[in-house]
Amino acid sequence: PCLKPSARLEHLARIYARHLKMASSLSAASVHHALQLALLVLQSAAFDLTPSQQGKLMQAAERHNVPETCAEANPTAAEEQFAQNAALKFFAFAEDDSWPLDGLQECMESVSASWLGSHQNAWDWSVASVAELAEHTNKDQWQRGINWYLEAKEVLVSETVLANTSINTGPFAYFRHPDRSDDLWLNEPCNALSNAAFYFVSLQACRDSRQPPNYLWKNEMIVGGHFLAYGSFAMHGNPHWSPDTKGLKRPDNHTGPWASADTHLMDLIGMDITFYMFYQAAIHNLVGQADSADLNMLLQFGQEGVYYQDAREALHVAAASWAGPQTGWSGMAKQIRATVPHYMLGSVGLVLAHFYAVFHPALFGAGAYKLVETVCKKMREVLVPESALAASLCEPEGNFAKAARRVTWKVPVSIATCLSDMIGVLEGFIQAMFWQEGMASPEGYMKAWVDQGVISADDTQCWRMPHSTWHRLAGLTASSISRLLTAYGHNGLLMPPVDDEQRAAAWQDLGNLAAITMRFYQSLAVMVDATSLNVCNVYQVARKCAVSPELCPKPQVAGFLQPTEITAMMNGLLAEHDNITDLWSGQGPIEDPLSICTFSYDASITGISGLSNFALQDVKLQTTLLTDSNATVVRGIIDLSACPFAIKVEGSVSIKRHEGDGFGSDQLCSSEEASFILQASILAGLSSTVVVDMNMDALLASSSDKDPFSVDLSKFSIVAHDLTLLPPSDGWHQQMSFAVINQALDAGLTKAAGELVTVFVKKQLKELLPTEVKKMGSLVKGNTQRRLSDEPVCKGIEGQLLSMWTQKQYDEHLKNGWANTVNDDGSIVLSGTSRCLLSSWALSAMLLMQFFRVSRILF
């Protein structure tokens, strides 16, 4: 975590394919296939799959089909996200040739330890534990009628992939016995075999080159992969419990002895131990300095003396038991379960530890721990609502929280990247729990898909069996956690104190922090309402993505504080409100240049249009952090500038000449009134400063009555570059109106139009911005095209000006030189001097008219 994002995988894949094309004379189809393989390899780089393995997964996907009851897919971005990395999520371990376990034996043979009993290495130990159960398990011992999981189709082991010695099925291959080919069964074959995905944890631990030389968790992570895989394999393949487990009764048809190995407990301790190790490894890596008492309090979830101080010791005890006869396994498992926390608590603790590092006091100030407390409560409510121990982790006066405030946490180099990596892992785990069949809400959320025939208890296509997908996703997520834990030593964390330069670097992606945090809550929402996901859509997109990965761009997380999002929002806002009507009216006197008559005007603006011509030219974003003991506020200051665009103004003007009371004025200034239509065009530029404050406390609380966002527009202006008037047709006012209207335009119209548009846009933005900001964190479909802020968007303004003019008007006024250009569409474009020419001509005409009138009276 906490490292700079890598280059886009799609770009690298295309380079890969291009080099293949250059290196040999491949056909177009071959290059296309190479591109598909490259994308699969790069998208799954964390799991080190070879092109051969990826090719087999692709071919496996091609041989499978979506249920016929599924209609044509129209997936949401969330459903597309569920289908990402589809080859591994859905098709690994689904049939004979889709088992990417190359190198697993060599990996496990690298571990030798006394806690493996008499076995030479972890591979021999794992093989012996599988063979031990195969020798003693019995179908008659199965506990029936529980129906925890959907799959129900008993098969002989000899009829499964485990009987195919040409396929590398890992230690599972040794679930056989020479004398029991006809009575060794698997109760849930798809669910049992898909557990091989947990061996990705072992492979990851072996192959991750970033592990520091003194990495203390490697051997246990390798062995932990087998605990995860084999415990669940045993339970789904042969579900039998000891008599005192959960009060279960002895099966009525069972005539032999009870099974000594409680496979239910085998499953649970594998998850519990491994996730406890994940959590403790995170604590050791994220805590920089601590006294032993506080460190132990954190390592044991505030329950000192209850849980193992070192999770690896629990694994050693369990491994030693599995190294011996299965008669002792259940007793060991019961002891382990009492001294190791539930794996869901380990998952919550893992994420919580990251939030303590991300919301660091050195970066967030006095409100840092309050933010962590809020996140903790939200996670507990959704993931482990009934856990009193999880609730205690969130209490500020609890043992855990007090120890967490006393230790010194390391500081992330990049807050946004560190948080994004961790939430990415959490999101994978939440996706996995959706397929677990019972971890999300409401109860029975999968039943609708069973009723529609999309999911079936006896489906022979294992990629469509929900709990099998849980195993694949849980294995991939656990592997990702292991990968994250080895990344801490690669300059991703700093020891405090941090200087101003390091603090500024940590906040350089501050604009993305809100979106990432909101994505965290969006992910949790799936657990609250699992019915929002269309399984048919996921299956259809997953198959398409597995077969043709280049057709599946990854959905993006929407973030308002980004130039692309701002551009889309502003353009959409003004395009939707192109016309503003019933806007303004005004009256006032007009001065007669000869001081003979008295004039006045009564004008109104009835419509302003052309806002759909708006397009942002430049967006600049500056983010700062405001902290005090009451709140932590992320402030985004957004400076916007628009391309030149034309605003059309329509209205009416009434000009009055009043009777005079001076010498000759009764004849010169008889009372007259004329009205005409006002049509003008303003070539405008726009600049604005938008300030968005995000209250992190209110945002993370989510249920708070306080709105987490406030918006203020400190600057919004329209600057007129050119004005053009539609002259009246005839009458005494023909000459006078030119000067009058131009005076009104100069003195009032530009100001009035600008203020009207400013007020309107401010109102619209203030209503829209909070809504838009709250969309942060939501997924945007991967194929959505958004303009980058550095791409030119400004187009010529020709054709925008005065398109309301008729061709007859053009022809008439073109003779007088008032228009410089007539476009093909009939619009006129005037030069920057047109207004001045019109005003000068009109003033001269008015003066000449007044001169002739005065002359007639006097002479």
ZIZI-V897537 format. One line per field, one symbol per residue. phi: phi as a letter, one per 20 degrees, with the letter a starting at -180 (. if undefined). psi: psi as a letter, one per 40 degrees, with the letter a starting at -180 (. if undefined). burial: # if it has 9 or more other ideal C-beta (glycine too) atoms within 8 Angstrom, else .. A space follows every 10 residues. Layout:
# ZIZI-V897537
phi: ???
psi: ???
burial: ???
This chain:
# ZIZI-V897537
phi: .mdffeffff fffffgffff fffbeeffff fffffgffff fffdgfdlee gfffffffff ffedcegffe fffcfeffff ffeflfgefd dfmebgdcde dgnfffffff dcaffemeef bffgffffff fffffdfbgf efednelfcf fbbfcfgfdd ffeefededm fgfeebbfec fdcdccfcff fffffgffff ffffffeffe ffgdfedfff fffggfgfff gfgffffbfc cfgeelmfef gfeedeffff eefffgffff fffffffgff ffffeeeeba fffffffffd lmdgnedgfc ffffffffff fffdfffdff fffffffecc ffffffffff ffffffffee gfddmfefff ffgffgffff geecfeefff fffeffdfgf fffffefdef dffcffffff ffffffffff gffgefncee cffmfefgff fenfccfdfe effdegfffg ffffffffff fgfffeeffd lecceffdef ffffffefdg gefffffffg ffffffffcf ffdefgffff ffffffecff ecffgdefcf fbgfffgfff ffffffcfdd cldbbbcrfc fegeldddcb cccbdeacco ffffbfdbcc ccdcddcbfe bdcedddddd cdfgbededc abcddddefe cdfmffefcf fbbccbeecb cdeccccbdd ddddefffff fmeffeffcc ccdebbcddf dbccdeffeb ofegfffgff ffffffecfg ffffffffff fgfffffegg fffffgnfed gfefecfffe efcfdfegne elfffefffg ffeffemede bdefenedde ffegffffff ffffffffff ffffffffd
psi: ieiiiiihdd dddddddddd ddeigiiddd dddddddddd dddfddefhi dddddddddd ddeiiiideh ihhgiidddd ddeifddddd eheeadffgg fhedddddee hhideeaeid iddddddddd dddddeihde eihiedfdid hgghiideei ddeheehgea ddeegihdef defhihdgdd dddeeedeed ddddddehee hidfheeddd dddddddddd dddddddggi iidehfeiih hdeheaiihd hgdddddddd dddddddddd ddddddhdii iddddddddf feghedihdh dddddddddd deeaiededd dddddddeeh iidddddddd ddddddddgh dedeadeddd dddddddddd dddgdehddd dddehdeidd ddddddihii hidhdddddd dddddddddd ddddeeeedi iihfeedddd deedhidfhe hdeehddddd dddddddddd dddddeedef feiihiiiid ddddddedfd dedddddddd ddddddddge eehhdddddd dddddddgde egihiihhhd fidddddddd dddddegdhh igdiiiiiih hhdefdihii ihiiheihie eeehhhdihh hhiihhiaed ihhhhhhhhi iiihihhhhi aihhhhhihi eaheddddfi hihiiihhhi hhhiihiihh hhhhhddddd ddeiehhehi hhhehhihhh diiiihiida ideddddddd dddddddddd dddddddddd dddddddddd dddeeieihh idehhhhiee hhehiiehed hfeeiidddd ddeddeedhd hhideeihhi ieeddddddd dddddddddd dddddddd.
burial: ###.....## .###.##..# #....#...# #..####### ####..#.## ..######## #..#..#..# ..#.#.#### ####.##### ####...### #.##..#### #...###.#. ########## ####.##.## ###.....## ##..####.# ###...#.## #######..# #..####### ########## ########.. #.....#### ########## ########## ##..#..... #..#...### ########## ########## ###.####.# ...####### ###...##.. ########## ###..#.### .######.## #.######## ########## ..###.#### ########## .###..#.## ####...### ####..#### ########## ########## #######..# ....##..## ..###...#. ########## ########## ########.. .###.#.#.. .##.###.## ########## #######..# ..#.###### #######.## .#..#.#### ########## #.###.##.# ..#..#...# .##..##### ########## #.####..#. #.#.###... ########## ########## ########.# ...###.##. ...#.#.### ########## ########## #......##. #.#..###.# ########.. ..######## ######.### .###.###.# ##.###.### .##.###### .#....#.#. ..#...#### ###.#...## ..##...##. ..#..##### ...##.###. ###.###### ..##..#..
